[in-house]
């Protein structure tokens, strides 16, 4: 199996160049995963709020579906996350990738389990995935517009 670390590092550099706050310090973490819900994996003990998407809350039908789908996607694989230096509540904010380099948020959005949160996707990374899925059928929070 070949490593996708160079691809992930390039993505991190591009994210920094395309809009990460100037004072943000990007950090890469990797580890085993447990889930809080569809938009918050806990990677190596660090809760990570996935940047640029929104999922319904756990306990709702769509939220439970998103969480279950994320478990299906990850399986027993480790994730690598690029944290952007921001924190929301007790969670670090970032983008997470499977060992093969696929972005888990992009998968969830393109399959319709979660929606693109435009406010937190200023680079428009997930526009194509949202177009593929069509209009998000879940609850779109006001802060995403």
Buried (B, 14 or more C-beta within 10 A) or exposed (E): EEEBBEEBEEBBEEBBEEEBEEEBEBBBBBBEBEBBBBBBBBBBEBBBBBBBBBBBBBEBEBBBBBBEBBBEBBEEEEBBBBBBBBEEEEBBBBBBBBBEBEBBBBBBBBBBBBBBBBEBBEEEBBEEBBEEBEEBEBBBEEEBE
